Amino acid sequence: MLQSTRIFKLQKEFLSEIRLYCTSIKVYGSNEQGTKVKVKGFTNQKTPISPQNKNIQTTSPSSYKPLISKYPHLKKPFTKYTKDSIIDATNTPTNNLNSNNYNNNTFVSSHYKVNVDNILQYLDRKKLVYKIVGQEIIIKECPFCPDTKGKFDNLWKLYISKETAAYFCHRCANKGSWIDLKVNLGDLTLDQMGVIQKTSNANNNNNYDDINPTDLKKLNAYSAELKNHPDVIKKLTGTEKGERGLSMEVLELYRVGVTSQSFFVNDQWEEHKCITFPWTYLDSKGNVMALRCKLRSTKEKALQRIEPKGGKWGFFGWHTVPLDAKEIILTEGEYDAMAVYLKTGIPTISLPNGANSLPITLLPMLERFEKIYLWMDDDVPGQEGALKFAEKLGIKRTFIVSTKQSDPNGPKDANDALLMGKDLNQILLSSQTIPHDQICGFSDVKSIIHAELKDPMSVVGKQSQWFPTFNRLLKGHRKGELTVFSGSTGVGKTSVLTQLSLDFCKQGVRTLWGSFELSVPRLAKKMMTQFANKNLEKNIQEFPEIANEFNNLPVYFLRFFGSTHVDKVLDAMEYAVYVQDVEHIILDNLQFMLSGQAKGVEKFDTMDESIEKLRKFATQKNVHITVVIHPRKQETESTLSINDIFGTAKATQEADNVIIFQRTKDQKYLDIKKNRFSGHLGSIPLGFNQDTQRFYEISNIDTSNDNNNNTIENNNQDK
């Protein structure tokens, strides 16, 4: 009885506090018609806020400070240690602030920052009434709660962090990350995410018991084999050209080993001696165990493999990290990790995919560290990866290491710095956090400009392996750009784009495909045919092997089909960039995506708004977006100009590149109409192989419509 009285008194005091606070604030919002209104929060008569007013934002007078400190759980409602949050092998508790109420939750670090404008725009979009109090956004009616029945005690229970967008409802206990919020509100369905998370690596957990005992025994035996190979020891410990300058003690500590592996080279299998780099963990008894292992040929650096296939992600050197460590260094490569540890003694581990990606399943293992150093290669891919990973890990606790120290001739990575006799401790001390994203000085870009002048090829982007003229004109495929791709119906836009995306995907560019007029199986079949370079229907017996190889490509698909609001597409794109580190996104096509969403001249406004959002996304997330826009209807098959692309001029003005797939009487060619990077324009004549569904360059082109080149197919290839 006494306890019930005490709880009631506390609730009454809290309600009184809230009412007092609301009388001193001004509430802004828009009504159901979207008209801006200005209303008082609560009057002295305690008149409640009108339910018609949406998107409420509050500002508190400086003279009034609510006594929220009396309720400490409101300050940080997102922090909770649970048994389920411990997923790393050391059994170190991690602060999983983002677990939610469904099984396929996406871990988001508590250090991850979300732009508050993006949060508010999303809440406006969902027509959720909110107010801002300090560092939290409080929602009037939690969309996950049972009916509030109009009772004030049931309102203003859902809290969202302004920094991380992690949310928690004090009434229904629903909680999760920024991504979880979108999932639970229906903007990221599990079906859509199921396509994006296509590999078995999508769901790591702390259960290592499912590792095959045979594989485990084999992986753990590699390190013992090192002492039997003096040539490998010389390669790893020597200081001559091509050697690594490491010590035997460090090699043994990191469990580096030796084995042999067959690689398919020049149409035949070759046996190679390989150095092994295990992804380690500690078992329940504290023994160092290998989770998976990266094998790299001692002859050809490019020949490497991770075994066993389909296993979990891990870190090279994780077992060396003390349980009480508060700082850690992440490097791009294994040799770099050992070089840094050799000279600094600070716990250092290596990323499993280098600069390509940081799997989110590994983020909980890094949650406990107060400071993280990212020591990536000091080149364009390495520094781009560092910026991308710093956002995932939290920019306030992440420090970027510059190995070259503004010296263009300096070492590219930590192992080079070791071999050149540089002071790695001094290099580490010079590391810096990411500066303000909207402010920079000349010193921030000086080294970038010098590097570009010295080595122009370092900034041109990925080179096409199948279309040499593409490289000559556009110079390459670069992140952060928007490409508008057009062409008449049936010319083959989808086919050439699937081939181009495969071209870059095979080189490690992580790709997200969104076709709004083709189903995922149909699109994937086309890409598999191009990938295999053979007619799958005539070689059905090879399908399992081809499918396994295709599944290893970093390509993902959206299941959206037909009319889809651009904001829902952007939500899925944001998820793919965060979870899968996607770098290239193809949307085919804009008219299908926006169909039926507006009529008359309003559809041009809708299209312009979508282009603006896509342009902003490409720049902010540093990804390349290729968007297909059909041309206006043509009465004849004359060549298309940039002005023939459907819509206003905004699309072509915002775009970095404009490419039109032209078709004349007996020719097809890619017509580069805009190239912001280098300014080069021109044509790429193409032929087509019906069996392989691949285009190929041909040497001559005649744009006067009288070329008799009969190698070009004129039938419809767009589908």
N, C-alpha and C positions, 0 to 999 in steps of 0.2 A: 504493500500500500504506500509506504513511504517512498519507494523507488518510483512508482507511478506518478505520485505527486511531484516529485523532483523533475521527472521527464516533462510533465505537463508545464511546469513552471519555466523550464528551459525553452520549450517550444514557444510559449507565450512571449517570453523575453525576446526571442529571435524574431518572431513576427512583428513585434513592436518596433524592433530595430529596423527591419526592412521597410516598414511603413514610414518611419521617420526619415529614412534615407530617400524613399521615393518622393516625398514632398519637396525635397530640395533639388531634384533633378529635372532636366528637360528631356523629353522623349521625342525622337524623330522617327519618321517612318513613312510608308506609303500605304494608301488604302487599297482596296481590292481592284480599283480602276487604275492603280499605278500613280495617282496624283499625290504629290508630296504634301504632307500635313504636319502640323506641329501641335502637340498636345501636352498637357501636364500629366505627370505620372500618377500621383495620388494627391487629392485635395485633402484639406483638413477633415473633410467628412468621409475620407477614405473611399472615394469613388474609384472603382477599379479602372484600369486602362481599357479602352474600347477594344473589343475583340476584332474589330474590322481593321485596326491599325497594324500593319505588318512591318517587319524589318526594323524593329526598334533599336535605336542606339542611344545610349545615355552618356551625359557628361556630368561629372560630379563637381560642385563648387569646391574650391580649395579649402574653404573654411570648414567643410564638413568631412569628417572621416568616420565611416561606419565602423562599429566595433567588431569587425570580422575576426579580429585576433582572439576573441572569446571563443571562437569555434575553429580551432586549428585545422580540423579535417577539411575545411573549405579552402584553405590556402593551397593545398596540394592534394587534391582528391584522386590523383592518378597513380600515386606511389603505393605499391603493394608487393611484398615478396611472397611468392607461392612456390610450392613444390614443383608445380608444372612449369614455372618460369625458368627452372634450371635445366639448360639443355646442353651445356658444355661438359666435356669429359672430366674436368677437374672438380666438378661438383661445387664450383664457386657460385654463390647466388648472384643472379643478374636481375637488374631492376627492370623487369618487363612491364612497362606501363601500358602496353598496348594490347594485352590479351582481350578477347571479346567473347561473345556468346555463341559463336558458331565454330565448327571444327577447323575450317580452313583459314584461320586468321592469318594476317600478314604482319610480321614483326616490323615495327618502325621504331627506331632508336628514340629514346627520350631526349636525346641531344639534337635530333633532326628538327630543323626550323621550317615552318611554312609561312609564306607571305600572308600577313593578316588581311590584306586586301582580297586575296584569293579566298580566304575563309569567309569573309563578309559577303563577297559576291556569290559564293555558293549558297550561303544561308538566304540571301535575297532571292536567289533562283528557286529555292525550296519553299519560299514564302513562310519562313520561320521567324516569329517575333523574337527579338533578342535585345539585350542591353549589355553594355561593356562596363565592367567593374574591375579596375586595376588591370591585372594581367589575364583576366578571364572574360569570356563571353558567356552570358547566361541566357539560356533559351526559356521562353515563357512556358511552352507546353512541349514536353518531351515526346517525340513521335513514337517512341518505343514503349511508353507507359500505358497502362490501362486508362480508361476514361477518367479524366480529372473531375468530372461532374461539377465543374465550375467552382470547386472549392479552392480558396487561395492557398491553403496548406499543400495542395498538390501541384502548385505552379512554381516556376523558376527553380527547378531541381536539376536541370541538365547543364553542366559546366563544360566549357571548351577552352583549352589553353590557347592564348593568343600566339604563343611561340611555336608550340609543337602540334596544335590542333588535336591533341589527345583529348578524349571526352569521357565524362563519367556522370551518370545520373544517380542522385542520392535517393531517388524513389524506387526505380526499378532495377538499379545496380547494373544497367547496361553500360559497357565501357569498351574502349578500343582506341585505335589509331585513326589518323586522318583518312587513311584508305578504308579502314573498317567502317567508319562513319558513312562513307559513300556506298559501301557494299550494303550496309543495313538499311540505307534509305533507297536502295534499288537502282543506283546509278552505276554500279559495277556488279553485274550479276555473276554468280559462280560459273555459269555456262561460259560467259565471255572469258573469265579468268582461267577456266579450265583449258581453253585453247592456248592461251598465252603460256601457262605453266605446263608445257607439254612433256618435260623430261622428268625422270625419276628424282632428279636433284632438287625438285621444287619443294620437297617436304622433308628436310632433315629433322631428326629428333635425337634425343639422347640415348637411344637404344642401339648399342653396338653389338648386341647379341646376334643380330641377323647377318653378320659378316661370315662368309663361308670359311670354316676352319682351315680348309686346304689353302685358300688364298691368303689367310692371315699368317699361316706358318711360312708360306713362300715369301711374303713381303718382309717378314721379320728376319728372314735368313739373308737377305741381300746385304745388310750392313756388315755381317761377319765375313763376307766374301771380299771386302775391300783390301784387306791385308795380303791377299793372294795375287794382287795385280799391281806390281811396282810401277808399270807404265802409267796407270791411272793415278796412282799416288803422286808420281812426278808431275803429271799434268795439273793436278789440283794444288800441289804445294810449291811448285817451282815458280820462278819469277821471270823466266824468259818469255819471249813472244808466244802468245797463245796459252800461257799457263796462268794460274789463278792466285798464287801467293798466299794460300791459306795454311793453317797449321793442322797437324794430325789430330791434336786435341779437339779442335773445333769440328773437324770432320766426324770424329767419333761421337762428340756430343750431339750433333744433328743427325746421327744415324745414316750418313751418306754411305751408299753401297754400290755394288756392281752386279750386273747380270747380262745375259745376252737376249736379243730380241730380233725377230724377223720383220723387215719392212719391205713393202712393195715399191721397188725403184726401177724405173726404165723397163716396165712391163715384165719384171721378174722379181722373185723374192730374194732378198739379201740378208745374211746374218750379220748383225752389228753388236759390238760390245757397247753396253750402255751404262751410264752413271745413273744411280737411282736416288730420288729425293722423296722420302716418305712424308705423308701427311699424318702426323702422329697424335696420339691421345694417351691418357693414363687410364689403366684399368682400375678396378675397385681395390686392388692391392698396391697400386702405385707403380706398376710396371709400365714401361714405355711400349706402346703397341702401334703398329702401322695401320691406318684406316684405308688409305689408298696410296699409290706410289706413282710419281712421274718418272718416266724412263726417257733418257736423252742419249742419242748416239754420240760416241766419242769422236766420230769422224765428221758427221754432218749435224750441225746444231739444229737444223730445221726438222730433222727426223726425231720425233718424240711421241710419246704415247702415255696415257694414264690408264692404269689398271688397278683393280678390275673395272670393266665397263659398267656404267649405270650405278656407281656407288655414291656415297655421300661426299659433300664438300668438306675440306679441312685445310689446315694451315701447315706449312713446312716449318717445323721448329716449335710447335705449340707446347710440347712437353717441357721445353726449357724455361717457360714463363713461370716465375714464382707465384704462389697463390695470393700474396700480399702486394704484388706489383701494381703501381698506380700509373706508370708510364710504359709505353710500348712503341716500338718502331715497326712499321710495315714497309717492306720493300717490294719492288716489282719482280725481282728474280731471286733464286735461291743463293747464288754466289754472292749477291749483294747483301743478303741477310747475314751470311756467315762472316763477310768482311766487316760489316758494321759491328757485329757482336765481338769480333776479334779485337777491335780497336777501342770500343767504347764500353763493353761489358754490360750495356743496357739490353734488356730482353728484346729480341728482334725476331720477327717471323716474316715469311714470304707469302704473298698472295697466290692463290691457286691458278688464276687466269692472267696474271700479269696486269697490264693496263687495260685489258679488255672488259673485265667485269669484276664486281665484288658481290658474290651471292648473298642475298639477304639472310639466308639461313645461318650465316656466320656472324651476323651483327650482334646477337645476344652474347656471344663469347667476348665481345669487345666492349660491352656496356659498362663494365666496372671501372674502366680506365679513365682517369681524369685528364690525361694528356696523351694524344696519339700523334706520332710523327709519320708523315707519309714521305718516304724516301724513294721516289719513282725516278725513272731515267730522265735526265735533263734534256729531253727532246720534245717535239710537239705531241706525239701520242702519249708519252709519259706524263707530261704536265696537264694535258687535257684529262687524263685519267685521274690525276691527283685532285683536280678541281671537282670532278664528278663524285669521287669517293668521299671527299671532305664534306660535301653536302649530305651524303648518306650518314656519315659518322657524327656530324655536328660541327659546324665551322668554328665555333668558339673554342672547342677543345682540340682541334686538329691543326697541326703545324706542317707547312710544306717546306721540304728541304730542297735547296738549289745546289746541286753538286758542282756546277761550273763556276759558281760565285761571280757571275757577270763576266767571266772570262770566256770569250768565244772558243778559245783553244783548250778550255779546261776539260776535266774528265766527264764523260757522259753519265756514268753511274758510280755506285759506291765501290764496286770491285775495281774499276779503272782508277778511282781515287786512291785505293790501297796500293795498287801497282805503281802509281806515279808518286808515291810517298807523301801524299797530302795528309793534313791533319783532320781526320774524320770527326774528332770531337769539336774542333773549331767550326767545321762545316755544319754540324748539327746545331751548335749554339746560334748560328746565323739564321736558322729556320724562322719562318714567319707565318702568322695566320693569314687567311685570305682577306685582302683589304675590302673596303666598302664597294659593293658591286656597281655603284653609280659614280664613284669618285676615284680618280687615279692621277698620278703625276707622270712626268716624262720618264722618271727613273723606273716606273713600273713597266714601261713598254720599250725602253731603250734596247735591252738585250734581245727582245723579240724582233725588233726591226733589224738589228745587226745580224741575227741568225738567219732572217729571211734574205737579206742582201748577200750573205756569204753562201747560203745554200737554199736557193729558191725552191728546189724540189721538196724541201721539208714542209712546205705549207700548201702545196698544190692538192693534197688529198690522195685518196686511193686511186691507183691507176687501173683502167679497164684492161683485162686480159684478152677480151674478145673483140674489142673495137678500138684499134690503135688511133684512128682519126678522132675519136672521142677525147683521147688524151691530148692530142695536138691542138684541138680547138678549145675545149673546156678546161684543159690542164689536169683535171681529176675530179674526184667526188669528195666534197668537203662537208664537214659538219657545220651546223648553224645556218644553212642556206635553205631557201625555198625555191623549188623548181616547179614551174607550171608546164604541164605536158598536154599537148592537144593534137588533134588529127580527126579526119572525117570518120564516120561510122564504118567499121569493118576493115580499116586500114591495117590494124594489127597493134594498136596501142598497148593493150594488155600483154600481148605476147612479147613485145620488145622490152616492156618494163619488167616482166618476170625474169627475162634473161639478164637484163642489166642488174637487177637486184641480186640474182644468183651470182653474177660475176663478182660483186663486192662482198656478198655473204660468204663465199668460199675463201675470201681473204680475211675473214674474221669480223666483218661489219655486221653487227647484230641488227636484224631487220624485222620490222613489223608490217605485215600486209593487211590492208583493209579494203576488200572489194565489196561494193554495195550492189553489184549486179551479178556476181558469180558466187556460188556456194563454195565453202572451204574445200570440200573434196575435189570439186572440179578444178579449182585454182591450183591445189596441191598436185593434182595429176599432171597438169600442164607443166608445172615447175619440175616435177620428178622426171618427166620425159626429156626436158631440156638438160637437166642435171646428168641423166644417164647417157645422153647423146645417142639415144636409140629409141625405136618404136617399142613401147612397153607391151602393146597388144601382141606384137610378134615375138616378144621375148618374155613371156609371162613367167617362165621358170626362173628368171633372174630377179623377179620382183622382191622376194624377201631380203636378198643381199642389198639391192639398190635402196629399198626402204630403210634398212638399218643405217646405211651410209647417209641417206638424206636426213634422217632423224638427228644425226650428229651436227648438222648445220645449225647455226644460231638464228633460225628463222621462226617467227611466230605469226599467228593469224588472229584477226578479229572476226567474231561471228555475226557482227552487225550485217543486216541485209535490207536494202531498200531505204526508205526515208528514216533518218536518224538525226536527232538534234545534235548540232556541233558540240554542245557542252558535254553530252554523254560520250561522244567520241573522244573529246579532250580528256575526260576522266579516265577512260581506258588507256589512252596514250600516256598519261601521267603515270598510271600504274605500271605500264610496260617499261617505261624509262627507269622508274625506281626499282622495280623487282628484277627485270632482265637486262638493265643497262642498254636498252635499245638505242641505236644510233641513226637508223634510217627508217622512215615511215612512209609508206605509199598509200594514198587514198584514191581509189578508183571507183567512181568518179564523183565530182562535186555535185553535178545535177541530180544524180540518183540519190545521193545522201540528203539533199535538201528538198527533194520532190514533195509537193503538196503542203509545204510548210508556210507558203505565202502565195498571194495571187497578185497579178498585175505588176505595177512598178515596185511593190513591196518585196517581190522576190529578188530584185537587184540589191535592195538594202540588206536582205538576209544573207545574200551571197557575199557582199562587201564585208559585213560583220564577221562572217566565217573566215574569210581570207585574212582579215586583221588579226583574229585570234590565232590562226595557224602561223602567221608570220611571227607573232609575239612568242608563241610556244617554241618555234624553231630557234629563236635567238636566246631565250631564257634557258632552255634545256640543252642548248648546243647539239641539236639533232638536225639531220637533213630531212626535210619533208618534201616529197614529190606528190603533187596533187594533179589529177587529170581533170581537165575542163574541156567539154566538147565545144566545137565551133558553132557559130550560127549556121542555120540551114543554107546550103549553097545550091543555086540552080544548076550550075555546071561543075565539072570536076577541075576547075582551075586551081592553081596553087593558092594556099591560104596565107594571109598576112597576119601580123600580130593583132591587127584590129578586128579580125574575124573571130577571135576567141570570145565566147559567150560572156555577157555581163558588161559591167562598166570597165573602165581602164584600170581600176584599182588592183585587180589581180596581177596584171602584167607590170604595173608600177611597183608593187610590193615584192615581186619575184626577183630573185638573183639571176635565175636562168629561165628562159622561155624556149622550149623545144617543140616544134611542130613536125609531126610525122606526115610527110607529103606523099600524095599519090597522083601521078599523071597517067597518061594513056597506058604506058607499059613500064613504069618505073615507080620505085618507092625509095624514099630517102629521109633521113633525119635532118631537119633544117634548124640550125642553131640561130634563133632570132634575137636572143639577148644573152649576154655573158658579162655580168657585173665584175667578175674577178679579173679577167684579163682583157675583155673587150673583143676577143676574136670571134668572128662569125663565120659560118660556112655550112657545107652539106656533107652528110655521110651516106653514100649510096649503099643500099642493102639488097641482098638476095635472101631467099627463104628456102629452108629444107623442110618439106612437109612431114617426113618421117620423124625427125628429131625435134620439130617445132622451133628450131633455132634460126635466127637471122645471122647473116654473115656479110662482111664488107665486100664490095666489088670495086674494081679499080676505077672505072669511068662512070660518069653520069652526064646525061644530056637533059637539061631542063627545058629544051625547046620542043619536047613531046615527040621527037622523031627518032629517038634512039631505039634500035631494034634488039636491045639486050633482052633475050627471052628467058633469062635465068630467074627473073623476078616473078614471084607469084602474085597474081592480081585478085585471087579469090579472097573472101573475107577471112581474116585471121584474128580479128579482135576478140572472138569468143573461143 
